[in-house]
């Protein structure tokens, strides 16, 4: 499994063509294009048109520029780290869009994770970004991958019309451990975080942050108690003074009360069980909870 991850990442760089450098960031067209034409050059970012109908969200340098390539696109940062982008339908270069960063588990990569997770089918009206870890796992104690996230946001802001005040991070499994780390150590980069079937990353000194934790009861890889523990830790960080109360009985969600505004903490337990599933399938974020995550993101970021 380790070698597969390495080979795919290296092959991705070899397959891509039409590299264009914009502001020091290398942009590469992905191999899943649905067109037969070569990648159009990415224009230098320009100011948005004066008649822009966008909201009051601050405009990024990429506002007003044409969509670089409507097909699936992969990017390379200055440090040669890669990530993969799914564009919102009917992209409007004069409207700043939110970003949903989606972090994969260990011993895989963003492209393979995106092939089955498909968060873009749930977060309509946002850019969906799947970063690649540098090796088998994410750095959950240092700054290497925190700096990578900052580079991703810079690249996205230069290429597209992005609302940097609405950057949302979702992590699955080990990617969830990293998202806890990201929310704790770089709260200025993200508006809110969500972790699915992931555990705490031994963080200290965290700043308050809106947090959603979802976890499957039958997960034998990452135990549900670990997810509850992470939610309780965030409740303390967010200054929540009241006990959790049921906020969505259908999805097993409870929300902690009395938190320091605008912070909020919600924990949702997915009790669904299908005896025909292989055991390892219980370690996942089911599609229903991916949609729930996007709905929660919209509420906390006032979309």
N, C-alpha and C positions, 0 to 999 in steps of 0.2 A: 504493500500500500504506500509506503514511503517513496519507493522508486517511481510509482505511477504519478504521484504528485509532482515530482521533480521533472519527469519527462514531459508531462503536459505543459508545465510552465515554460520550459525551454522551447518546446515545439511551438507554443503560441507566438513567441517572439519571431521564430523562423518563418511562420506562415504569413504573418501580417505584411502588408505592403503599403506603399504610398505614405511613408512617414513624413510628417510635417512638423516643424518646430514653431511653436507660438509662445512667446514670452519665456523661453527656456524649457517649456514642457513639450515632450514628444507625444504627438497624437498619431494613433495607428488605427486603420480601419480593421474591424473584426472579420473573421472568416465566415460568419454566418449571414453575410449580406444576401438580401433577396433580390438584388439588382444585378445586372450584368455589366454595368458601367464601372469605371474606376472611381476611386474615392475623389470627391471634389476637394480642392484645396481649402483648408480652413482659413477664413479671412482673419486679419488682425482685428481684435475686438474694437468696437467703436461705441460711441455713446448712444443710448436709446433715443428713438425719435421723440421730438418734443410733444407730439400728440399721443404719446403712449397712454393706453387705457389701463395700465397696471395699477395695482393697489399702492398704498403708501409705503410698501416694503422698499428698502434701499436697493438700488439697482447695482448689479455686478458688472464688471468690465465687459462681459460677453453679451449684455443686453443690446439689442439692435442688430446683432450679427445673425446671418443665416445659419440654420441648423447645419453643422458640418457634414453629417451623413445620417439620413433617416434610418439606416439599418443598425443592427447591433454593433456597437463600437467599443474598442478596447483602447486603453491609454497607458502611457508609461510616464512616470514622474521623473524629475531631475535625478533622483537616486536610482532610476531604472526599476522601480517597483511598478507592478501592473494592477489595473482594476478594470472592471467591465461595466458598461452603462446600458441601461434600458431607458429610452426616451419616452416622455408622455405623449399620448396621441394628440394630434392637432397642436403641435408646439407653436407658441406665439412668442417671438423674440422680444416683444415689448412687455411681457408679463413675467415677473420674477416667480420662479417655481421652488417648491420645497424639495429637499433631497432626503431619501431614505437610504442610509448606509446599512448594508446587510452583511454580517460577518459570519463566515462558515465555521464549522467545527474543525477538529484537528485531522491531519493526514488527508486533506483534500485541497481544493482551490476554489476561487470564486466562480470560475466558469462552470466547473462540474456541479457545484452547489446550485448555481442559477438554473441549470438544466432541469432540475426537478423541483426546486423550491418555488420559483416563479412568483416572487413577491410582487412583481410588476402587475400581476393580474388582480391584485388586491388594493394597491395604493394608487388608484386613478388620480391623475393630475399632479404626479410627482415624478422626479427622476429617481430611478432605482439604481444603486451603485453596489457592485459586488467586488470588494477588494480581495487581492490574493495575499495570503500570509507569506512571510519570508521563511520558507522551510515548513516543517510539519505543524508547528503551533504558533500562536500569537504570543507576543511579549506582554505578559500580564504583570510585570513588575517594574519595567524601565520605560524609557522614552522612545525607543526605536519605532514602534508602531503608532504611538501617539503623534510623532512627527510625520509619519506616513499619512495619517488622517488629515493633518493640516495641509500636506502637499496635495492630497486628493481634492480638498475643498478649494485650494488655489487654482488647480487645473480646471475644475468644473466651473468656477466663477469666471475664468478667462474665456472658456469656450462657449458657455451657455448663459442664459439669463436666470440667475440663481438668487433666491432669497436666503442669505446667510443667517437670518434670524430664525429660520425654520429648517434646521438640519436635525434629523431624527435618526437614531441608531438602534438597530435591532441585531441581537446576537443569539445564535443557536449553539447550545452545548459549550465547547471550549471558546467559541466566538462570544458566547454570553459572558464568560469570565472576563474576556477582554473588554466587553462593553461596560461591565461594572467598573473596570479599571479606567476606561475612557471617561465615563461620567464622573468618576471621583476626581481624577487628576487633571482633566481638561474640560471643565464644565462650560467654558466660554465657547467651545467648538460645537456643542450640541444643545438643542432645546430640551430634549427629553430622550430617555432610553427605555428599551424594552428587552427583556431577556427571556428566552424560551428554553426550558430544560437545561439551564446552566447554573453553576454554583458561584458562591462568593469568591473573590480573588484576593482575600487577605488584605483589603485596603484599610488605610487609616487616614485621618485628616481630610475626609471628604467634605465637599460643599453640598448644600441641599440641591436636589434635582428631582423633577417629575419622573417617576419610575413605575413601570408595569412589569410584573413577573408572571409568566404563565408556566405551568408545569403539569406533566402527565402523571397521574396517580401510579400507573403501571410501569413507569420508567425504571428499569433496573440498572441503567448505566449512570444516570444522574438522579439520585433519589429525590422524591418530592419534598422530603424534609429539608433538603439543602436549598431548594427554591424558597420554601417558607422562611428559612433562616435569613436568606438574602433580603427578602422583603422586610423582615423585622429589623434588620440592620439599617436599611434605608429609612424606615419609619423613625428610628432614633435620630439618624442624621438630619432628617427633614423636620425634626421637632414635633412629630405627631403626638398629641397629648391624649387622644382618645383611643379606645380599642377599635379593631376593625369591625365594620358593619357590612352586611350583605348589600352589594350594589348591583349585582347581576346574577340572580339565582340560576338562570338557565345555563350560564357558563361557569358557575362555581366561583364567582368573583366577590371578594371583599375589599373594601377601601378603608384605609386608616383615616381617622378624623382628627381635626385640630392641627393639621400640619402647617408649617410656615409657608404662607402664600408666596409664589404660585406653586410651590412644591406639592406633590401628591404621591401617594403610594397605593397601588392596587395589586392584589395577588389573585390569580385565577387558576383553579385546579381543574384540569381536564380529566374527568373520570371515565371517559369513553373507553370501552374495552371490547375488542373483537377477538374471540378465541381462535379464529382462523388465521390471524396475523402471525408472522414469525416474531419471536420475542424482541428482536432488535428494532422492529417497526414501532415499538412503543416508545422509542427514543426519538421524538420528532415534535414539530409544531404542526398540528393538523391544520388544514386549509381554513377551517372555521375560525381558528384562533389567529391565523394570519390576518383574516379580515377584521377580527376583533381588535387586533393590534393597530391596524390602520385607523379604525374608528376612534380608538383611544388617542392615537397621535393627533388626529384632527382636533379632538376636543381640547387637549392640553396645549396645542400650539395655536388655537383659535383660527383654524383654517376656514 
